Amino acid sequence: MEPMRNPFHFFRKNQKALLAVFGVLLMIVFTVGGVVSQFFPQRAAYEAADKVVVKIDGQPLTKPEIDRLSQDATLVSLVTGMAMARTQEAGGFPNPPAPPIAGLRYQPPSGPNSPGGAMREEISTQVVISDHLFSLEGERLGVAISDDMVREFMTSVTGGVISDVQYAELLNQAQGADGRVTYDQMFEMFRRTLLVQKTKRLLLEGISTATPASAWINYRNLNRTLDVQLYPVNTADYLAKVTKKPTEAELKKLFNQYRDQIRNPLTGEPGFLQLDKAAVGFVKADYEKFLEAELAKITDEQVAADYEKNKDSSYRKPVADPAAETPLGVPATEPAMEEQPAATEPMTTEPMTTEPMSTEPMKTEPAAEKPAEDKPAAEPAKMEEPAKEAPAEEKTMTETPPATEKSAEEKPAPEAPAEEKPADEKPAAEESSLLGRGSEVMLVAFQEEGEKPAEDKPSEEKPATEKPADDAAPAAEPMKETPAETKPMEEMSAPMDETKPTDESPMEEAPVEYRPLEEVKDQIKASLARPLAQAAVKDALQKVSDVLQREYDDYFYADEQNGNPFDDLDLKKLAQEHGVEYGEMPMMDYIAAMESPYGEITHAEFSYNPQQGGLQRNDRRFVDFIFGNKSPLYRPQEFPGASSSSMFSMPADQQFVFWKTDESKGFLPTFDQVRDQVVEAWKLQQAAKLAEAEAEKIAASAQGDAPLNEVVPVKDAVLVADNITYYQEIRQPGQYNPAQIPGVEKTGLKTLDKIFATPVGATVVAPNADETVWYVARVTGERKTEAELRDQLKAEMNGDFPFSVAYLEGMRSQVRWNQVQEDLFERFNVEWQSIADE
C-alpha cells in the first residue's frame, strides 16, 4: 500500500484561497474537512494491535503508541481543567494555557449567569501526531524544560491559587480508586506538554503581527468599491476539444498528487480519496399538495364563523392615534397646541381654582380666605402665594385675583387695567400646564370655536362692578389673560355632569371598523387549513412508517437477516394509497449528494441566541440526516422530524420517511480502482487550460477604449456589476465573508483578487472559485482612488490599525499557523499508512 501523505497537505494546496479571511478558511476546511470528519468511517480499533498508523522519518508509530500519547494528553487536560475549576470555586481567576493544550479549552465568562470555565474536548489522532511532532522538534532545537518550569506552569494556570503539590489530590480525583499513574509520572506528562507549548511559541513568534503592507491590503479590500463588466468563457464548452490522449505516466502523476485528498467542490481541485457512500429509499409528502386539499374542504360558513370569532383581535382596521397626531391632551377636533402659545409661557399669576372642583355649586367666598398652606401638594413649586391684601368682601368669580409677587428674577409689571391688554396676547404658561396636572378647569384656549368669551357674561349672583379687591387691580372688567376666572358663574358652579367636557374628559371613541370579510377570506382559509394539512401529512407518513417498521422489526429480530425486509412490499402502491410519493437516491457520497437536488432539501428552524441577542436560523439538511446518522440498513427514519433545540419552525415543504438500502465505507484507493475518475479529472484540467487561453485572447483584444460588448464573441453575454465590494459584513460588525458578484457563478477569492488588483480601465482574466468559468473582466469605475484610500487609512489610524484591519490580520494568522504545521509534517517526512480518525 502506498503511504498516505501529510494531512495538512490540504492546507498547503489551498493556502492562496485560504489567505483572505477566516470565514473562507472555515468554509473550505471545516465545511469540506468537517464532512470528512463527520462522515468518514470511524476506526474504533485498527484491525491489528500493531497496526502502523503513520511513519515519521521512516519510524513506524503504531496504534497502541498513539493511544498512549492520547491517554497522557487526556490526563493532563483533565487535571488542568480540574485545577482551573477549583480556582474559580476559591474565587480566583484561572490563567488558561496559551496556546491551548490538547483536550482543553477555556470559555471566558460572559455575564453573571455565565461564569465560563474549562471545557473538555476529544483529542483526535491528528492532534496527537501534531503535538508529537512539536515535541520532537523541540528536542531537535534543544528546548530544555526544568523541574521548576514545570512547577511554575502547573501553578500559573491557577493564578497561584493551587500549588503544584496540591495536584496530587487532583490526580487521585481524576483517576479514581483504581488509578495507576503516580504523581511523578504525571509530572513528566506535564513536562512534555510544556515542551510542546514552548516549541509552539517559538515557531509562532510574530505570526499574528500585521505589517504595513498586509494592513494596507486588508484596508484596501475592505473599502474599495468597483464597477466591472464580465464576459464568461465556460470550461465545459471545451471538453469536446480535448483530443489529446493522456499517457499512463500523466495519469499516475495526477493520481499520486491527489490520492489522499477529497474532491473539493469549492476550488475545483480533484481528489481520489473515497468517502462513505449510501443509497436511500424514501417516501415523500409534499406539504403544498396536502394544503391544497385541505383548503378545498374549508366552507364559507367556517370562514364566516372564524371571522366573527376573531375579528376584534385580528381584523380591525388600524385607527390613527389622536395623541400621535395632536398635542398631548388636545382632542383631534380642536386646534393644535401651536395655535395656543400659552403652553410655552412661564407662569406669572396663580390660578384661583387650583384644587379639584366639587360637584356642589361653588360659593362666592373671597379667594384670600383660603390659607396659602392649604394648596394641594400637586401644585408646582414655582407657584407664588397670593398677595396678602384685603380681600373683596363681595368679590365675584369673574374678578381677577390679587396681584401676585414676581419672582426674584423678574420686575413687577406696571399696574394697568386688565382691559387694556390685547385679547390675542399669550396667556400664562402655568395656566395651560394645568393639562398635565389633571385640572378640571376649562381654559379659554380650549373653548369650542365660536363660543362667546366668558367676560361678556357677568355672574348672576354678584355684579362685576362691585367693590374691587384693590386699587391697583380694579375688577370692573375681568382680565382676559386668566381664562379660568372669566368663566360664567352658571358654568363654573354647575354640577360636573352638566358642565362641558374638560381636558380630562375622555375623548369620544371612534367607531370600530373591520376589514371586510371578502378581503381576508383567503387568509382565514389558509389559517384554518394549515394545521389540518400538517396533521394530514403526519398521519400519512406515520401510517407508511408503521408498515415499514413492522417489516423491519420482523427482519431485525429474525434468526437470520437475509435480503431486503421490504421485498414483499409494493412500496409505490403503499405510497400512493396514502397520498405520498416513493423515490430512491442512488449510491453516492456526501459531496455528490450535496451537489445533487437532494442537497437542496432543507428545513429552517429558529432558536434564540443570547450572544446575538435575537433569533438564529438553523437549516437542517436532508443529506446530513442520511450520512450523519449511523443507523443500520433499512431502519425507517424521519426528516425533518422533531427538534429539541428549536423555538419554532414552519412545516417543511417536503417531509420524508427514509431508509438506507446500501452503504460502503471510505478507503484509500489504488490507481486501478479510480482510473476512470483520474481520466475525467485530467480531461477537465485540459479543458480549463483551453478556456483560460481563449479568455486571455479575448482580453488582449479588449485593451482599447472600445466597450467590452463590442469586442467579445457574444455581445449580450456581458454582465454588468456595479458597486461590488471585496467583503460583505456578516452577523455582526467586524465579521466578514468574501462578497458574491451578481451573475458570477461561484465567486471565489481568485475572482476577487484579480478584479480588485486591477486599475480602472484595464481588462484581466479572472476565474471563478472552481475554474469552471473564466471571466474576461474590465474595471470601469471606482468610488475612491487608491490615493484617497491611503489618506483615509492615515486619518483613521490613531496609533494603531483600525479594528477591521486587525481582525482580518488575526484571521490570517490562523492560516499561517496551519502552514507551520504543514512544514513540520514535511520536515519529518510524515507518511500516513491508514485513514486516521479526524
N, C-alpha and C positions, 0 to 999 in steps of 0.2 A: 504494500500500500504506500502510495506517495505521501509524504508528510504534508500536514496542513500548516499553512504559513501563519504569521503573526495576526492575531485577531484585530489589532489596531491598524492593520493594512487598509481597512475600510476608511479610516480617518485620513490616512495619507492620500488615498486616491481621490478623496473628496475635499481636501483641505481648502482649495480655492473657493469652492462653493460654500464651505462652512465658515469662511473668514468674515462674513458680513455681520451676522447678528446671532445671538444665542437662540432666538426663536427658530432660525433655519437649522441650527445645529440640532435642536430638539426634533424638528420636522424630519430631517434626513436620518439622524442617528437613532433617535428614540421612537420615532414613528415606525420607521422601517426596522431599525435594530430591535425595538420593542416587540415587533411582530415575531422576530426570530426568538426572542427571549420567551415570549408567552406561548407561542405555538410550536416551537421546536420540540422534538421528543425529549422528555426528561430522562436523563440517565441516572436512575436511582442508585444503581450499582453497575459498575462496568463488569463485563462478562467474566473476567478472571480477577482474582485478588491482586495479581501482579501486573495488571493491565497497564501498559505505558500510556500515559495521557499526553505527555509532552517531552520533548528533548531540549535541553538547554546546553548549548555548546557541545552537543553530542551526548551529553549525560542524560539518561532517562530519569524521569520523575513519575513514579507510579501512583496509582490511586491511593493506597494506604499512606504514602508520604504526603500527598496533598491533603488527605483527611486530617493528618496530624497537624499540619500547618494551620488548617482551618479551625481545628479544635483549640489550638493555642490562641489564635486571634479572637475566637469567640469568648474564651475565658477572660482575656484581658479586657475586652469591650464590656463584658458583663460586670466585672468587678469595678471597672472605672465608672460605669453608669450608676452602680450602687453607691459608690463614694460621692458622686455628684448629687444623687438624690438625698443622701444623708446630710450633705452640706446645706441643701435647701431647707431640710427639716430643722436644722440648727439655726436657721436664719441667716446663713451665709450665702455667698454668691459664687457659683461654680465658674471655673475658668476652662471652657471646653478646649480640647487639644486642637491645634491648627498646624497643618492641615488635619482634617478629621481622621481618626483612626478607623480601621476596618470594623464594620459591625456596629458603629456608634455614631449617632447624630444628635445634635443638641438643638432643641426647639426654644428659641428665646421667648421670654414672657411677652404677652400681647395685651395684658389688662389684668384687673384684679381677679377675674374669673378664669384666666388662662395663664397660670404661672410658668408654663413651659417646663422644660426639663429634658433629661436624657432619653433618647429614643433608640430602641434596638432595631437592627437591620440584619437581614440574612447576608451571609458572606458568600459570594459566588466563587466558582473556580477561577474566573478571570481575575478577580480581585486578589485571590490568594497568590496566583502566579505573579501578578504585577508587584505585590509587596515583596515577594521572594526575590524578584529581580532587583528591587531597590535595596534590599539588604545586601545582596551580592555586590551591587555597585558601590555601596557604602564601604564594604570591606576592601574593594579594589582601590577606592580613593583614600583609604586609611582613616576613615572616620572612627574614632575611638569613643566608647561610652563607658564612663567610670561609674562606680557604685554610687557616688554622691550625685551624679547627674540623674541616675535612675530614681533615687530617693526624692530629689528635687522635683522631678517630673510627676511622681506619684502624689506629692504634696501640693504642687502648684495647681493641679486640676480641681482641687477643692478649695482653693483660695487660702490654704493654710489651716482650714478647719480640722482636717483629718491628717494625722501623721502617717508616715509610711508603715510604722509598726501596727497601727490600727487596721491596716489592710489584711492582716492575718484573720481577724474576725470576719471581715467581708468575704474572704476566701472560703471560710468554713460555711458561711451562709449560702454562698453561690454553689458550692459542691454538695452540700447536704452531709448526712452521716456517713455515706459511703465514699466520700471524696478521697482521692489518692494523690492529688497534686499537693506538694509541700510548698511552704512559703518561699523557700529558696528556688524551687522550680518556677514558681510564678514570677519571682524577681527576675529570673533570666528571660522569661517571656516578655516582661516589661522592657528589659534591656534591648531585646530585638525590636520591639515596637518603637522604642526611642531611636534606634539606629535607622529605621525606615523613615521616621519623622525628620531626623536631621538631614538625611540624604535628600529627601523631597525638598526641604527648604533650600538646600544648597543648589539643587538643579532648577528650582523655581524662582530663585532670586531675581527680582526685577521683571518677572514675566508679565505683571499687570501694570507696569509703568507706561503711561501714554507719552509718546514722543510728539514734538510739534508737527511732524509730518502726518502721523496717524490721526492726531486730533483734527488737523485741517481736513483730511479726507472724510472723517466722520461728520464734521460740521457741514462740509460742502454737500455731502449726500443727504443730510437731514434737511437742508434749507434750499436746495436748488429746485426750481420748478421749470419744466421744459414743455415745449410744443414739438411734436415729432410726427413724421409721416413714415409709414412702413409698408413694404411690399413683400408678401410671403413667397418663399420657394420651398415646396414640400419635399421632404426626403422620400416619402413613399412613391412619388412620381418618377423616381429614378431607379427603383428596384429592378424594373424590367430592363434597364440599360446596363445592368451589371452582367456582362457577358463573360468576364474572366472567371476561370475555374480556380478555386484555391488549391494549393498544394497541401499535402499531409503535414508538412513542417509548419506551414502558416496556421493550420487548424490547431495543431497541438500546442503551438506557442500561445495562441489565444486561449485555449483550454487551460493551460498551466497558469496563465495570468489571472484568470477569473474562476478557477476551480473551487476555491474555498470562500467565494463571495456569493451573496444572494443577488438576484437581479434587482437593480434599483430603478423603479419607475420614475423617480424624481430627477435622476441625472441621465438616464438612458444607458448607463453602463451595463453590460451583460453580467450575468452571474450564473454559475452552474451548480452551486450548492443546492441540493434538493430539500425542500421544506416538506412538512407534513401535508398530506393531501386527504381530501374527503369527498365522498359523493353523498347526496342527500335526496330523500323523497319528502314530499310535503303536501299538505292540503292548505289552501289559502282562502281566506274570507275577505272579500272586497267590501269594506265598510260602506262605501258610497252606494253600492247596489242595495244593501240592506236598508240604508237610509231612504232611498227612493221608494222601496216597497212600503216602509212604514209611513212615509209622507202620504202615499196614496190612500192609506187607511184612515187618516185623520179627517173627521167630518166637520162641516161648518158649525154644527151645534157644539162640538168640543172646543172649537176655536172661540166661539162667542162666549161660552162659559168661562174659559180661561181669561178672556179679555175682561169680563166683568169682575172676576175674582182679583185680578192683578192690576187693573188699570190705575188705581191710585198710587201704586208703588212703582209701576213700570212704564206707564203710557201717558203720564201728564205732559202737557206741553210746557216747556220752560217759561217761567214768568220772571220778567226783569225785576230785580230787587230795587224798590224805590230808594232805599238808603244808598244804593250804589250810584244812582243817577242824580239824586238831590242831596243837599247838605243835611247833616245829621239832624234828625228830628223834624225836618220840614216836610209836610205832605207833598206828594208828587204834583198836586194840582196848584200849589202855591208858588210864588216867585222864588227863584233861587236865592241862597243866602248872600251871594254877592250883590244882590239888589238891596240887601238890608245891611248897610255898612255898620250899624250899631254893634254887630257881633264882634268887631275887632277893636272897638274903642275902649280905653281904660275907664273904670268907674269913677265918677265924680260925686254922685249922690247916692244915698241909700234908699232903696225902695221902701214904701211904707208897709207893704204886705210881704213879710219875709217868712212867716210861719204858715203851715198848712191851713188852707181855708176851711172853715167849718161849714157844715151843711145848714147850720142855723143862719137866719138873717143877720147880717152884720150890723153891729151897733155903731153909733156915731160918736164914740168917745174920743177924746183927743189922743193923738198918737204918742205924745210925750208922757202920758200916764203910765205907759209900759216901761219898766226899767230896762236899761240897755243890757244888763247882765242876763236878762231872760231871753235873749235872742237864741234861736236854735243853733245847736252845735254845728250843723251843716253849713252855716253861713260862712262865706270866705273870710279869711283872716284879715284881708285888706279893708273890709267894710268899716267905715268910721261910725262912731256913736253920734246920735243926733245932737245938735247944739242944744244945750240946756237953757233954753229961753222959755219964757212964759207961754204955755200953750193957749191956743184959742179955745175959749170955752164952748163955742158953738161952731167949731170947725167942720166943714163939710168934707165928704170923701173925695171931692174933686179938687180940694186945695193942695197946693204944693207944700211938702213938708218943710220944716225949718231948714235954713241953710246949714250945710254940713261943713265941718272943718276940712280944709285941704291938707293933703299930705305935705310932709316937710319939703319935698322937692318942688312943690307947686305953690304958686302965689294965689291968694284968694281972688276969685273972679269979681269983677266990678259989679256993684249992686245995680241991677237994672230990672225993669219989669219983665216978667216972663213972656208977655205977649209980643215983645219986640224981637224975640228970637225967630229967625226964619223957620218956616214949617219944615223945610227939607233938610234942616241941619241934623247931623248924626246924633242919635240918642246915645246915652251912656252904655258902655260895653257890658257892664255888670248887670244891667237890666236884661240884656239878651242872654247873658250867661245863666240866667235862671233856667234856661232849657236844660242845661247839664245838671241842675240841682233838683229837677223834678218839680218846679214851681207850678202851681195851678193858676197863675195869673195869665190872662190872655194879653199879650203885648200888642200894641198898636200895629207894629210891623206885620203881625200875623192875622190881623183882622181881614175878613173877606173883602175882596176888591169891591169898591163902591159903597162900603159901609160908612155911615156918617160918623165923623170924629166925635169922640165922647165929650169933648169940651163944649160942644154946641148944645149939649143936653144937660142942663143942671139937675142937681138932685132934687127930688120931690120933697124930701124931708126938710132940708135947710137951703135957703137961698145961697147962691155962690157969692153974693156980695156982703155977707155978714162979716163980722169982726175978723180982721186979718190976724195971722199969727204974729207978725212983727211988722215994723215999718219998712224994713229993707226988702221984704219979700211979700208984697201985698197979694192977697188971694182973690182979687176981683175976678181974675180970669185964670184958668188952670195953665200950668206950664206944659207946653206941648212936648218937651223932651222927656217927660216922665209918663209914659203911656199908661202904666199900671194904675196911676192915680187919676187918670182922666176918664176912667170907665164910668158909664152911667150907674147911678146908685141901684137902679132896679136890677141891672145885670149883675152887679157885684154882690148884691145881697140875696140873689135868688138861690134856691137850693141847687145842689150840684146837678141834679137830673134835669134842671130847667135851663142851665147855662149852656152856652155854645161850646163846642169841643175846644179843649185847650191843647197845648203842645204835648201834654201827657196822654191825651185821649188816644186809644188805639185807632189806627187808620183802618178804613173800611177795606176788607179783603177783596181782592179782585176775584171775579167768578172763576172757578176751576175749569180749565179747558183740557180736553184729552185729544190725543192723536186719533184720528178716525180708524175704525176697525179695519177698513179696507187697506189702509196704509201699513198696518202692522200684521196683517193676516198671515203672510208668508213667514214672518219672524216667529209668530206664535206656533205655527205648524212645525217649524224646524225645532223649536224648543221642546215641543211635545214628542216629536219623533226621534230625537237623538238618543235619549236613554233607552227607548224601545229598540232602536236599531242596534245599539251596543249590546243590549241584553240578548237580542236575537243572534248576533254574531257569536257571543259567548256560548249560547245554548247550542248552536250548530257545531262549533268546534269541539265543545265538550262531548257531544254525542259521538262524533267521529273519534275523538281521543279515547273515549270509554271502550269502543270496539277494538281499537289498536292496542290499548293497554291490556285488555283481556287476552288477546292473542300473544302479546309479548310476555305476560306473566306465565302463560302455559309453556311458552318456549323456554323462558329463563329457568323455570323450576323442573323442567323435564330432565330425565336421566341423561339424555344425550341431546345436544343442541346442534341440529343439522339443518342446513338450508336457511331459508328466509321465513320468519314466522308469519309473514303476510302473503305467502304464496297462494293460499286458498281464498284470499280476499280479492274481489274486484274493486280495486281502490278507486278507479274512475267512477264507477257506479255508486260506490259509497259516498263519494264527494258530491255527486250530482243530487243524490237523494236529500242532502242537507243544504243544498244551495251554495256549496263551496267548490273550489277548483283543485284538481290534482295536478302535481307537477314534479319534475326531477331536475336536480342540479348535477351535472356530470362531474367526474373526478377532476379536481383542481386544487391548487394550493391557495394559501391566503391571499397572496398578491394578485394572482389571476382572478380570484373571486372578487377582490376589491375593484378590479378593472372591468368586471362584467356587470350586467344590470343588477345582480344580487347585491353588489357593493353600494348601490344607491338606495337600498331599502333601510330606512332609519326611522326611529321614533323619538320625538323630542319630549323630554321631561324637564321639570323645573323644580329647583330646590333653593332654599335660602342660603346664601354665602355671607357669613358675617364679616369676612375680610373685605369683600367688595361692597358690603352694605346694601345688597339687593338680591334679586333672583339670578340664579345661574342656570343656564341651559345645558343639559346633558343629553347628547344624542346617543341613543343605543342603536347599534348596528346589527343587522341580521347576521352578517358574516362573522362578527365577533362571537355571537352565540354558537355558531356552527363549530368554529375552530377553538374557541376558548373553553368550551365545556368538554371535559374529558369523560363524557358519558359513553357507555358501551353501545355497540351497534344495535339499531332497531328500537331503542328506548324512545318513546314519544316525549317530545318537549314542546314548550310553548314559546312563541315570540309575539309581542314583547313580554307578555306575562306580567305578573305583579311586581311592583318595585317597592322596596322598603325604605329607600332613601329620597324619594321624590315627594314634594309637597302636593303637586297636582300634575296631570297630564291630560291632553286631549286624546280621544280614541284614535288609535293608529289607523292609517289609511288601509294598510294591509296587515292582517293578523294570521299567524301560522300555527299549525301543529306540524312538526318536522321530526325526522329521524334519520340517523346516519345509515346508509346502506353499504358503505365500503370506506376503508381508510388505509393509508400507508404511512410509514414513518420516514422522516427525512434521513438523508445519508450523504456522505462524501462520494461523488460518483467517479467512475473510471471514464476514460475517453470514449470507449465504445458505448457506454450506457447513455451518453448525452451527445453523441456525434451529430445528430440532426440539429440539436439546439445550437451547437457550435457553428455549423454551416450557416444557419439562419442568422446568427449574430454577426458573422463575418460579412455576409451579403449586406446586412443593414449598415454596417460601418462603411462599406464601399459606396453604398447609395448616398450616405450622408456626405461623403467626400465630393461626390459629383454635384450634389445640391449646393454645397458650400462654394464650389468652383463657379457654378452658374450665378450664384448670388454675388460673388466678387466681381464677375464680369459685368453684371448689371450696374453694380455700384460704381465701377470705374467709368462707365458711360454716363453716369448721373452726377459727375463732379461739377458740372457747369451751373449756370443760373436757371436753366430750364426747370419748370415744375416736374416733380417726380413722376406724376402720372403721364407725362409726355415722353418719358424715356424708358418705361417698363413695358414688357410684352402685353400685359392685360391692364389697361388703364383703370377700369372700375374696381380692380382688386386692391388699390391703395387704401390703407387705413389711415385715418387722421385721429390723433390722440393729443388733446391739449391739456395743459395744466397737470402733467404727470409728475409724480414725486418718486424718490427712491424708496422711501419708507412710508408706512402708514402706521399711525399710533393705534394701539390695541388696548383694550381692557381699562387701563388707567394711564394717566400721563406719565411719560418716561419709558413706556414699553412699546417696542416697535417690531414690525414684521416687514419684510420686503413688499413693496406695493405691487399690485397687479395692473398691467396696462390694458385698458379696454380693447377687446378684439384680439389680443395676443393669447394664443393657446399656451398654457403653462409658462407664464412669465417666470423667468429664473434670474439668478444673480448674474449669470453670464450675459443675459439680455440687458439688465440694468447697468452692469459695469461698462459695457460697450457704449451704451447710449449716453450715460452721464459723464463719460470721459471724452465726449465728442463736442467740439466747439460748434457754435451756431453757424449754419450754412454748410457744414461738412456732411458727407454721406459715408456710412460704415455698414458692415455686415454683422448682425447680432443674432446668435442662435437662441432658441427658446431653451427651457430647462433640460429637456431630454434630446435636443438636437433633431427633433422630428420636423422642425420648421426653421428655415434660415431667413431672417428678415433683412431686407435692404432698408436701412433706417437713415432718414435725413432729419437732423435737428433744425427746426425752422424758427424757433424763438425761445427766449428765456425771460423770466421775470426780473432776475437780478444777475448782473455780471459777476465774474469771479472776483474782480477788484472790489465790487460793492460787498460781496460776501466776506472778503477778508477784513474790510473795515468794520463790518457788522460783528464779526468774531472778536476783533480787538475791543470793540465797545462793550461787548457782553462779558469779557474776561475781567474779573476783579481779583486778581491774584491767583486764580485757578481756572481750569477749563469749565465751561457750562456743564450742568448736571447731565444733560443728554449725551454729551460727548464722552464724559467719564463713564456713563452707563454702558455705552457701546464698546468702549475700550475694555471695560471689565468683562464683557461677553467674549471679546476676542481672546482674553487670557485663558478662557476655558478651552478654546481651540488650540492655543499654544501648549497648554498642559497635555492635551491629547497627543500633540506632536512629540513632546518629551517622552511620553510612554512608548510611542511608536519607535522612536530612535532607540530606546532602551531594549525593546524586543529585538530589533535588528542587530544591535551590538552584541547580544548574547545568542544570536542565531537560534531563536526560538522556533521549533518545528512541532506543530500540533499533530498528534498521531490519531486523535479521536475527536468527535464533536463534543466539546466540553459544554456543560451546562453554563448558562449565562450568569 
